[in-house]
Amino acid sequence: MSDTTSRSLQISPKYTVEFWRGLDLDPENPTQYEWLKAIDVLRDRIEGRFIKPAQTLIDVDKNSKPHTFGFAILALDCLVLETIQGFRQGVTNHHGQSGRLFVGFLSNWQPFLACLGNDMVAAAKADDFYKQGRCALHHSGATDKMTVGISGPMMRFENGQIFVNRTVFHSELEAELKRYLAVLADPNSVDQRKKFLLKMNSVCGI
């Protein structure tokens, strides 16, 4: 692949590798305007490729009976979850890392913790969701221990089963993306900016 081709590659609906390479980003001596442009690249990448497609499925499915898009919506949102955590931790290669990233995200995510009973261990239930949600859906397009619907709390664990309100899950995940972007917009978030830069540079082949 030529350098010209690689520079023109889209890394989001609006931005290319060439645009990213043109930014002046130094976490230790931040130029706020440049960092805001960099953060918008990430916003456009995750919203454009995952958040908006999932929301489109939610909107279309409102008029369907029965509601049949739940697995597709949740599969997209699982990609969002893992992607956010990968940027947070500066993980450039997710091979063999997905389970750790999922458990790390969910175990520290207040909307998820609010769904747990007093006797439930967050890491264990996060691992259950990873295996029954992300892995089952992505590997076989089916799950025997998870029900995806449009009612009830975001998530409920009951008798070995997991019940997910995919609409609430999507909304909470979108809110979490906005919180993460707000952290990156803070010039004092030096460590988070370093990890973000590490991963995005890897995405861009830098």
PyMOL commands that set and color helices and strands:
alter all, ss='L'
color gray80, all
select helices_A, chain A and resi 3-8+17-21+32-61+70-89+98-107+110-113+122-140+166-185+190-203
alter helices_A, ss='H'
color red, helices_A
select strands_A, chain A and resi 146-149+155-158+161-165
alter strands_A, ss='S'
color yellow, strands_A
deselect
rebuild
show_as cartoon
